[in-house]
Every structure is written in C-alpha cells, then in structure tokens.
Amino acid sequence: MTVISADVFQLGAVRETGAPPVTPSNPAFMLARLSSESLNFQPTTIISPELDPSGQVRDSILTGARTTGAIEMPVSRHPFFDDALAAVLRGTWSAHVLKVGSTLALYTLEKRFTNPAGGFIYHRVNGAAVASASISISPGREITASVNYSGGTMDFVESAIAGSTYPDPGTRPLFAAPEVSEITVAGSTNALCFSDLSMEFNSNVRGIECIGTLGFKEQVLGRFEATIRGTAYFVSNDLLDYLVNQNEFAATITIDDSQGNKYDFDFPRCRMTSGGAVAGGTNQDVVSNIAMQALYDPVTQTTVTITRTQVA
C-alpha cells in the first residue's frame, strides 16, 4: 500500500460553457491556493422497508447523490479567488468592480492527487455552483476564505481531460489582519476594536431533483444575502442605539496585502440584528457580539460592491 500525501494535492476550477453548460475544450483550470478542502461525493441511500422472516435487512437502495463541500484558503489575489467572489455574487468584474448580479456560474471542479507509484488520480465534478462564501479576519493571523460548492455526481478517473492546462496561481502575498486598513460602521472609521470579523455571502443555490435523474437535474439561484458578524470590545452604546432603533447605516471593510493590493467591501445599507454587551466573567473584557444584515440599495442597485485594487 502506498499512501497519498495531501502536500502535493491540487484543486482547480474552470467555468462551464454552452447550453446546457459543459466543460470547455482544452480547459485551463484556475488553481486554488488552498489550505484544505472537504469536497466529496454524498450518496443518499435507504434500506429496504421489507418485512423479512430473517429479521434482517435484505437490500439497500441508492436514491440520490450530490457533491458538496468547502474549499478553505488564505486570501490572496489570484484568479480562483476573484472568480469565486464573482460566482457567489452572481456578477461579473467590470473595471475591477463587482456588484450582485443574476447569473448562475457552473464549474467543473477537479481534485488531482499525486500517486507515488506514478501519474495522478482525478476526482472530477461537473455542474458545481458556488452556494456560499465567507471571509474571516482574526488578530495575528492571515485572512481566510471559505467557498462552499454544490454540484452533481463525482467521476473517479486516472487521466486528465484532453488539452487541459493548469496555469500557476502566482505568488502575491497573503492578506493578513494587521493589513486591514478600514473598518467603517455607521460613519465611524476604525473606532471599534474587533477581536474577530467575518463577511458572509449566500446565493441560496438550490438543486432541482427530477424522477429519472440521479442527482440534480439543474441548479437555480435563490435570494442573495450578505451578513457581517463580529466581536467588538464594548466602549459605548452607539451601536446598541442602532440595534434598538433599527436605524440604517453604511459599512465598509477594506483588506490589504503587504504590496498594497486590496479589496474594498462596501455595504451601503445595513441594519443591526444583534449586538448586546456581555460580561463573560472574571479577567475578561466586556464585548458585543455584533451581527449586521446588509440590504439592497436602490441607488447603487446592489447589496454589496467589491472594488479590487492591483498594485503588483
């Protein structure tokens, strides 16, 4: 037995084209600069309801299948990450600006394992959609992203797609918490001290299952939702006033890398959904566990606008 190491693993994605969408010819896979993944085939089975004189189970039946899982990565400016942002927002980058749209992007995902005995082993998923994504920030750490996929069945093969290529994802620096240049909430910039902060985006993609089909027949978009969550040290009642009175406010979060590449996340309309102050115990600081629901803005015609700046 030869054990396969995760240290030489790669995962790539390519957008499908055509109607119905299929893997393009000579696909150029965008490689993820990932730290881990949980993308896997999930069969649905039931055991037979038969009454049997043996008092035992006579059959097990495959009734459905889907592939789900997340790709975890430190945030860096590379094609896979940019495309995942566009997919979860259902939009298209235009002059380095991304807004919420209404286009469902489907991907062929490919997991490639290096076989120590020679060659590669491939696990391939067709018709995978980005169902949700999140970006998490904690002090003293790299900024991380989690991209969740929902797709059909998974093929297990030992050969690459003809003409496929795997362009290197680059070596731009990772984004880290000390490089966050702006957190603006309700008109106050960098006034709050957060011990953790996250942005969550959900396209609420749902699969359509039909009689005569194993897995999803197709996938459709649901309502787009964006939420900001965080833990902030309690210093005043200002945010609690927004919670009690349900006043609207804007929020902006800007993350940077050491070279000056950045992403600006602008939420023009938000409302607080939680934010009470908690005294947890001795030798602890009072904190507010904050949640903000981002809302559609008719002026900008989006819930969130992401602007990317490339310096290097």
Secondary structure, DSSP 8 states (H G I E B T S, - for coil): -----GGG-EEEEEE-BTTTTB--SS-B-EE---SEE--EEEEEEEE-----TTSS---EEEEEEEEEEEEEEE--S-HHHHHHHHHHTT---BTTEEE------EEEEEEEEE-TTSSEEEEEEEEEEEEEEEEEE-TTSB-EEEEEEEES-EEEESS--TT-B----------BGGG--EEEETTEES-S-EEEEEEEEE---EEE--TT-SS-SEEE----EEEEEEEEE---SHHHHHHHHT--EEEEEEEE-TTS-EEEEEEEEEEEEE--EE--STT---EEEEEEEE--BTTTTBS-EEEEE---
